């Protein structure tokens, strides 16, 4: 169980589309002081699996708009919060033209024969010397 569960439960009960608590209010909900990093916008932003992010993402909220002077952070309801990103579209499939595979096979065969011919020529040259 995450230590941020009380914040998660508080957000689950919120009926509006926005909640702007002070950091002190959040600490009162949690029952412990926020880390010093909470004074930086990066601590509140992002969609990650960190326990404090899950506290709001799991209930459809995004945290943002940290006002350091006022000591507030604004939570916005976001129905896509906490959901995995949509799968990327598969790249288009390029269909091979008929005969391309056959040409590649013929080209490879020619290369092998040429290589064997060069090897034989070098061996013959080495015997004559």
Buried (B, 14 or more C-beta within 10 A) or exposed (E): EEEBEBBBEBBEEBEEEEBBBEBEBBBEBBEEEBEEEBEEBEBBBEBEEEEBBBBBBBBBBBBBBBEEEEBBBBBBBBEEBBEEEEEEEEEEEEEEEEEEEEEEEEEEEEEEEEEEEEEEEEEEEEEEE
